[in-house]
Structures are given as structure tokens and as C-alpha cells.
Amino acid sequence: MDSAGKMLITIRPGPAMHVWRDGVEVARVPLTIPQALGLIRDLLGHVRWPQ
């Protein structure tokens, strides 16, 4: 397994960005509404949608 572990980022009500490693929360970053929407927009821009 990779030494960095499995990473997951979630955006939750608050809003706040939560960073998880192997099922354990390792960071929580409070966001404004515009920051949360901008982050979601940027993440969706990197998703490869099936044709």
C-alpha cells in the first residue's frame, strides 16, 4: 500500500472542507460559501465524464 494512505476530501455543511486519510480526519478547513462553490467548481472541472 502507498505510504501516504488513501485520501478523501469532503465538503460538508458549515461549509468546511474535511481531509481524510485511511478513514481518519486529518484536517478541517472552514470555508466561505463562495470558497466552497469555487472548490466544487474546480473539482468538477477535473472529472473525466464518460462519453
N, C-alpha and C positions, 0 to 999 in steps of 0.2 A: 504494500500500500504506500502511496505517496506520503512523505513525511509531513506535509502540510495538512493532511487530512481532507475530508470532504467539506466544502464550503457551501453555504446557502445564505442568501441575503433576502430579507423580507421587509416590506413596508407595512407598518401597522398603524392603527388609529393613534392619533396623538398630534400630528403624524411623527413617526420615528422610523429610522432605518435600523434593523437588527441584523447583526452578522453572527452566523452560527458556524461552528466547526465541530464536526462529528456529534451533532445533536446538542452541543453546549453553546449557549450565547456567550460570545467573546467581546462584543461591542454593541453599544446602543448609541445612535446619533440622533438627537432631536432635529426635526426639520420644520421649516415653514411650509404652508400649503404650496406656494409656488416652487419651492425646492423639491418637494415630494413629486409634484406633477412633472417637473423638468427631469428628475431622475427616472421616473417611469417612462417618459417620452424617449429618453436616451437609451434605456434598456430595450424598449420595444424596437428601436431603430436598428439594433444589433441582432434581433431574432431572425433566423432564416426560416421563412414561411414555406410550407410545401406548395408546389405548383399544381 
